[in-house]
Amino acid sequence: MKAYLNNIKVGDRGTIAEVSADNHIYKRLTDIGLTKGTEIECLQINAGRSLAVLLVRGARLAFRFEDLTDILYTPEPNKYSMKSEVVLLGTD
């Protein structure tokens, strides 16, 4: 399942699937290493949700959320998600 990068939350990890931004923004994003197949992690989001700090190729980079709207990524499953299972026990 792919998601847009502007919906990322702190602690989320994933892999860039597609960068389809405008020409000059596309060039800027790819020049700093945000290309298809790159692993990313969201480290921080400011209170106003206007900036996100992502870990990209070992570097902490700050991005405006408006620049992340045209980037698709494939989220990694959250290894800390708690799944509960209900077992019904009956009497025979």
C-alpha positions as CSV (number, residue, x, y, z in Angstrom):
1,M,0.0,0.0,0.0
2,K,1.4,3.4,-1.0
3,A,0.8,6.7,0.8
4,Y,1.6,10.3,0.1
5,L,4.6,11.5,2.1
6,N,2.7,14.5,3.5
7,N,0.6,12.0,5.6
8,I,3.7,10.6,7.3
9,K,3.8,10.5,11.1
10,V,6.8,10.6,13.5
11,G,8.4,7.2,13.7
12,D,7.0,6.0,10.3
13,R,9.5,4.4,8.0
14,G,9.3,3.5,4.3
15,T,10.7,3.5,0.9
16,I,10.2,6.2,-1.8
17,A,8.0,4.8,-4.6
18,E,7.6,7.8,-6.8
19,V,8.5,11.5,-7.0
20,S,6.2,13.4,-9.3
21,A,6.7,17.1,-8.2
22,D,7.0,20.1,-10.4
23,N,10.2,20.3,-12.5
24,H,12.3,22.6,-10.3
25,I,11.1,21.0,-7.0
26,Y,11.6,17.5,-8.6
27,K,15.2,18.4,-9.4
28,R,15.9,19.8,-5.9
29,L,14.4,16.8,-4.2
30,T,16.3,14.3,-6.3
31,D,19.5,16.3,-6.0
32,I,19.4,15.8,-2.2
33,G,18.8,12.1,-2.5
34,L,15.0,11.7,-2.4
35,T,14.7,9.2,-5.3
36,K,12.8,6.0,-5.9
37,G,14.0,3.2,-3.7
38,T,15.4,5.5,-1.0
39,E,14.6,4.5,2.6
40,I,13.3,7.3,4.8
41,E,12.2,7.7,8.4
42,C,10.2,10.6,9.9
43,L,12.1,11.9,13.0
44,Q,10.1,15.1,13.8
45,I,7.1,17.2,12.8
46,N,6.6,20.7,14.0
47,A,3.5,21.8,15.9
48,G,1.9,23.6,13.0
49,R,2.5,20.6,10.7
50,S,4.4,22.8,8.2
51,L,7.8,21.1,8.5
52,A,8.9,17.5,8.7
53,V,12.4,16.3,9.5
54,L,13.2,13.1,7.6
55,L,16.2,10.8,7.8
56,V,17.3,10.4,4.2
57,R,20.5,8.5,3.4
58,G,21.9,9.1,6.9
59,A,21.2,12.9,6.9
60,R,18.5,14.7,8.8
61,L,16.6,16.9,6.3
62,A,13.8,19.3,6.9
63,F,11.0,19.5,4.3
64,R,7.9,21.7,3.9
65,F,4.8,19.6,3.9
66,E,3.7,21.3,0.6
67,D,6.8,19.9,-1.1
68,L,5.9,16.4,0.1
69,T,2.4,16.3,-1.4
70,D,3.5,14.7,-4.8
71,I,5.8,12.0,-3.3
72,L,4.5,8.5,-2.8
73,Y,6.2,6.1,-0.4
74,T,5.6,2.5,0.7
75,P,5.3,2.4,4.5
76,E,7.0,-0.4,6.4
77,P,4.7,-2.3,8.7
78,N,4.9,-0.9,12.2
79,K,6.7,-3.6,14.2
80,Y,5.3,-2.1,17.4
81,S,1.6,-2.3,16.4
82,M,-0.4,-4.3,18.9
83,K,-2.9,-6.8,17.4
84,S,-5.4,-8.2,19.8
85,E,-6.9,-11.6,19.2
86,V,-10.2,-12.7,20.8
87,V,-10.5,-16.3,21.6
88,L,-14.0,-17.5,22.5
89,L,-14.1,-20.4,24.9
90,G,-17.2,-22.4,25.1
91,T,-18.5,-25.2,27.2
92,D,-19.1,-28.5,25.6
